[in-house]
């Protein structure tokens, strides 16, 4: 079996071309799986836009053998809430624990920063994603159809006591 080296780290500007490629692949699959026929904005992110994201948000990447195979972005709000977006893992690396490891990093960062609630939207038709987020402690707060399809607003709450017990979550990936 080939030895694989997985690292999760904050994104840097040099990662932008690989993040663009990953986002395009991930959100093409997302649109197809959710039955979205309108153009998904995530498919056409420019270098400048992504640079702004890296400069102004927490952007984490999962790297296997120097190739970015997953990424996630988190916008921090002044009210100690945050919004997770653009979470994606390359198709050939899905169901191998990469998403869980990225979310472990997000959880750890939210707890360190004293964030009380983390929000995200996902297509309610994407049962695999809804299950993934439920397994990570999210719940559906509401739904909306403002983008032409039913989107669920999910929320995860963090508590001070939970922060200490979850800080050392197991990080395992099967590649």
ABEGO torsion letter per residue (X at the ends): XBBBBBBBBBBBAAAAAAAAAAAAAAAAAAAAAAGBABBBAAAABBAAAAAAAAAABBBBBBBBGGBBABBBBBBBBAAGBBBBBGBBBBAAABGAGAAAAAAAAAAAAAAAAGBABBBBBBBAABAAAAAAAAAAGBBBABBBAAAGBBBBBBBBBBBAAAAAAAAABBBBBBX
